[in-house]
Amino acid sequence: MAVTGVLPRFAAVVCAAGLLLGLSVMAGPAATADPRPAPAPAKDRYAIGDSVMLGARTPLRRKGFIVNATVSRQAYSAPAMVRKRNGELPRTLVVHLGTNGTFPLDTCRRIVENAGAQRKVFLLTVSVARSWERSNNATIRRCAKSFPAGRVTVVDWKALADRHRSWFYADRVHLKPAGAWGYARLIDRAVEGR
């Protein structure tokens, strides 16, 4: 009687251990796997910007951009940056500046010229509730028109931002996560020609 009572208990323990072992083996890799997609390898794309772009750095990197963005960057700093990196720059250059102050036409033209004729330049309009928003966007468009067709493309961030006010924090400039992804999609589609 004692032997038969032990066997069912032993079988139950072995069965429970097997189930636990099976569950832990199945749960092991899933528990350690990162559910986020791995960043895309850097493509032939380089992006220069200020804190707006900085807020979208992760989605831009996931779309294959090398991102050079920093808080409070002024447009006047970009021509020298582009000239200094000219030999290392990929064929596609994205520039989003003018949020933090004026963006003179001469500065814009020097950015494009310093990039070199072999590069395609994408200039984003700005969305910032400041006195210089309208004039900077006009400058960006004028700058693009001063180069041969196809060399410079204007990407209308202002128009998209106006349609998606929920993408922004209270300052109406910096991006919430949904806005960061929307921003990155806009740039990616422009570069891909979609």
C-alpha positions as CSV (number, residue, x, y, z in Angstrom):
1,M,0.0,0.0,0.0
2,A,2.8,2.4,0.9
3,V,4.6,1.7,-2.5
4,T,1.5,2.4,-4.6
5,G,0.9,5.6,-2.7
6,V,4.4,6.8,-3.4
7,L,4.3,6.2,-7.1
8,P,1.4,8.5,-7.9
9,R,3.0,11.2,-5.8
10,F,6.4,10.7,-7.5
11,A,4.7,10.7,-10.9
12,A,2.9,13.9,-10.0
13,V,6.2,15.6,-9.0
14,V,8.0,14.4,-12.1
15,C,5.1,15.6,-14.3
16,A,5.0,19.0,-12.5
17,A,8.8,19.4,-12.8
18,G,8.6,18.6,-16.5
19,L,5.9,21.2,-17.0
20,L,7.9,23.8,-15.1
21,L,11.0,22.9,-17.1
22,G,9.1,23.1,-20.4
23,L,7.6,26.4,-19.5
24,S,10.9,27.9,-18.4
25,V,12.6,26.7,-21.6
26,M,9.8,28.2,-23.7
27,A,9.7,31.5,-21.7
28,G,13.5,31.9,-21.5
29,P,14.2,33.4,-25.0
30,A,11.0,35.4,-25.1
31,A,11.7,37.0,-21.7
32,T,15.2,38.1,-22.8
33,A,14.3,39.2,-26.4
34,D,14.0,42.9,-27.1
35,P,10.5,43.4,-28.6
36,R,11.6,46.6,-30.4
37,P,12.9,46.2,-33.9
38,A,16.7,46.5,-34.3
39,P,17.9,49.8,-35.6
40,A,18.3,49.7,-39.4
41,P,21.9,49.8,-40.7
42,A,22.9,53.3,-41.6
43,K,21.9,54.0,-45.2
44,D,23.3,56.7,-47.4
45,R,21.6,59.5,-45.3
46,Y,22.9,62.1,-42.9
47,A,20.7,64.5,-41.0
48,I,21.6,67.8,-39.3
49,G,19.2,69.5,-36.9
50,D,18.3,71.0,-33.6
51,S,16.2,69.8,-30.7
52,V,13.2,69.0,-32.8
53,M,15.3,66.5,-34.8
54,L,17.0,65.3,-31.6
55,G,13.6,64.3,-30.3
56,A,13.1,62.1,-33.3
57,R,16.6,60.6,-33.3
58,T,15.6,57.1,-32.5
59,P,13.0,56.7,-35.2
60,L,15.3,58.4,-37.7
61,R,18.1,56.0,-36.8
62,R,15.7,53.1,-37.2
63,K,15.1,54.4,-40.7
64,G,18.8,54.3,-41.5
65,F,19.8,58.0,-40.9
66,I,23.0,59.1,-39.2
67,V,21.7,61.9,-37.0
68,N,23.7,64.9,-35.9
69,A,21.2,67.0,-33.8
70,T,21.7,69.1,-30.7
71,V,19.7,71.5,-28.5
72,S,19.5,75.1,-29.5
73,R,21.5,74.7,-32.7
74,Q,21.5,77.8,-34.9
75,A,21.5,77.7,-38.7
76,Y,24.7,79.7,-38.9
77,S,26.7,76.8,-37.5
78,A,25.8,74.4,-40.3
79,P,27.9,75.6,-43.3
80,A,31.1,75.0,-41.4
81,M,29.9,71.6,-40.2
82,V,29.0,70.5,-43.7
83,R,32.3,71.8,-45.1
84,K,34.3,70.0,-42.4
85,R,32.5,66.7,-43.0
86,N,32.2,67.0,-46.7
87,G,34.4,64.1,-47.5
88,E,32.6,61.8,-45.1
89,L,29.0,62.8,-45.9
90,P,26.7,60.3,-47.6
91,R,25.0,61.3,-50.8
92,T,21.8,62.4,-49.0
93,L,21.8,65.4,-46.6
94,V,18.8,66.4,-44.6
95,V,18.8,69.8,-42.9
96,H,16.3,71.0,-40.4
97,L,17.4,74.3,-38.9
98,G,15.7,77.6,-38.2
99,T,13.7,76.7,-35.2
100,N,15.9,78.7,-32.8
101,G,16.4,81.9,-34.8
102,T,16.7,83.4,-38.3
103,F,17.9,81.4,-41.2
104,P,19.5,83.8,-43.7
105,L,19.5,83.0,-47.4
106,D,23.2,83.2,-47.7
107,T,23.6,80.6,-44.8
108,C,21.2,78.3,-46.6
109,R,23.0,78.6,-49.9
110,R,26.4,77.9,-48.3
111,I,25.0,74.7,-46.7
112,V,24.0,73.4,-50.1
113,E,27.2,74.6,-51.8
114,N,29.4,73.1,-49.1
115,A,27.6,69.8,-49.4
116,G,28.9,69.6,-53.0
117,A,27.1,69.1,-56.3
118,Q,27.1,65.3,-56.0
119,R,24.8,65.4,-52.9
120,K,21.0,65.7,-52.8
121,V,19.9,68.1,-50.1
122,F,16.5,68.1,-48.3
123,L,15.5,71.2,-46.4
124,L,12.7,71.0,-43.8
125,T,10.5,73.9,-43.2
126,V,10.1,75.0,-39.5
127,S,7.1,74.8,-37.2
128,V,7.7,77.2,-34.4
129,A,5.3,79.9,-33.1
130,R,7.9,82.7,-33.3
131,S,8.3,85.8,-35.4
132,W,10.9,84.2,-37.7
133,E,8.8,81.1,-38.7
134,R,7.3,82.6,-41.8
135,S,10.5,84.3,-43.0
136,N,12.6,81.2,-42.4
137,N,10.2,79.1,-44.4
138,A,10.2,81.6,-47.3
139,T,14.0,81.6,-47.2
140,I,14.1,77.8,-47.3
141,R,11.9,77.8,-50.4
142,R,13.9,80.6,-52.0
143,C,17.2,78.8,-51.3
144,A,15.9,75.6,-52.9
145,K,14.8,77.5,-56.1
146,S,18.3,79.0,-56.4
147,F,19.8,75.6,-57.3
148,P,19.2,73.4,-60.4
149,A,16.0,71.3,-60.3
150,G,16.4,68.1,-58.3
151,R,19.4,69.2,-56.3
152,V,17.5,70.6,-53.3
153,T,14.0,69.4,-52.1
154,V,11.9,71.3,-49.6
155,V,10.1,69.0,-47.1
156,D,7.1,70.7,-45.7
157,W,7.3,69.9,-42.0
158,K,5.2,73.0,-41.2
159,A,2.2,71.8,-43.2
160,L,2.3,68.3,-41.6
161,A,2.8,69.7,-38.1
162,D,-0.2,72.0,-38.5
163,R,-2.4,69.0,-39.2
164,H,-1.1,67.1,-36.2
165,R,-1.1,69.4,-33.2
166,S,-1.5,66.4,-30.8
167,W,2.1,65.3,-31.8
168,F,3.6,68.2,-29.8
169,Y,4.2,69.0,-26.1
170,A,2.7,72.1,-24.6
171,D,5.5,74.3,-26.2
172,R,4.1,73.3,-29.7
173,V,7.7,72.8,-30.9
174,H,9.0,69.6,-29.4
175,L,7.8,66.1,-30.3
176,K,5.9,63.5,-28.3
177,P,6.7,59.9,-29.4
178,A,3.9,59.8,-32.0
179,G,5.2,63.1,-33.4
180,A,8.8,61.8,-33.6
181,W,7.6,58.8,-35.7
182,G,5.5,61.1,-37.9
183,Y,8.5,63.4,-38.4
184,A,10.8,60.5,-39.3
185,R,8.2,59.0,-41.7
186,L,7.9,62.4,-43.5
187,I,11.7,62.6,-44.0
188,D,12.1,59.0,-45.0
189,R,9.3,59.2,-47.6
190,A,10.8,62.4,-49.0
191,V,14.2,60.9,-49.3
192,E,12.7,57.7,-50.9
193,G,10.7,59.8,-53.3
194,R,7.3,58.5,-52.0
